[in-house]
């Protein structure tokens, strides 16, 4: 029987739905860090499709309109070990 997942697991490539749900239930996840991970992952996907970095950041900004361009740039490059 598949466990009921109350929240979509944005970390499915790292942890199982059950582990994710347990972390959520115990308030052990930092929402900002999960968001930043998703942004870095999306940036890598776009770059793998040969989307120029500037355009990739603009596309991500459309998905996260409350973030400024420079904020997204810092997230994607900080997470890749540069800067």
C-alpha positions in Angstrom: 0.0 0.0 0.0 1.4 3.3 -1.0 1.8 5.9 1.7 -0.4 9.0 1.4 1.9 12.0 0.7 0.4 15.3 1.9 3.0 17.4 0.2 4.6 16.9 -3.3 8.1 15.8 -2.8 10.4 18.3 -4.5 13.4 16.3 -3.4 12.3 13.0 -5.0 15.7 12.6 -6.7 17.4 12.7 -3.3 15.0 11.1 -0.8 11.9 8.9 -0.8 8.4 10.3 -0.4 8.2 8.7 3.0 11.3 10.3 4.3 10.2 13.7 2.9 6.9 13.4 4.6 8.6 12.5 7.9 10.8 15.6 7.6 7.8 17.8 6.9 5.8 16.4 9.8 8.7 17.2 12.2 9.4 20.6 10.6 13.0 19.6 9.7 13.1 21.1 6.3 14.1 24.7 5.5 11.6 25.9 2.8 14.1 28.5 1.4 16.8 25.8 1.0 14.4 23.5 -0.8 13.3 26.4 -3.1 17.0 27.2 -3.9 17.7 23.5 -4.7 14.7 23.5 -7.1 16.0 26.7 -8.7 19.5 25.3 -9.2 18.1 22.1 -10.6 15.9 24.0 -13.1 18.8 26.1 -14.1 20.9 23.0 -14.8 18.0 21.6 -16.9 17.7 24.7 -19.0 21.5 24.9 -19.5 21.5 21.3 -20.6 19.0 22.3 -23.3 21.6 24.9 -24.5 19.5 27.8 -23.1 21.9 30.7 -22.5 22.5 31.5 -18.8 20.9 34.9 -19.0 17.7 33.5 -20.7 17.6 30.6 -18.2 17.6 33.0 -15.3 14.9 35.0 -16.9 12.7 31.9 -17.4 13.3 31.0 -13.7 12.3 34.5 -12.7 9.0 33.9 -14.6 8.4 30.9 -12.3 9.5 32.9 -9.2 8.3 36.5 -9.9 8.9 37.6 -6.3 12.7 37.0 -6.8 14.9 39.5 -8.5 17.2 38.5 -11.3 20.3 39.0 -9.2 18.9 36.9 -6.4 18.3 34.0 -8.8 21.8 34.5 -10.3 23.4 34.3 -6.8 21.4 31.2 -6.0 22.4 29.3 -9.2 26.0 30.2 -9.0 26.5 29.9 -5.3 25.0 26.4 -5.5 27.4 25.4 -8.3 30.5 26.0 -6.2 31.5 29.2 -7.9 31.9 32.6 -6.3 
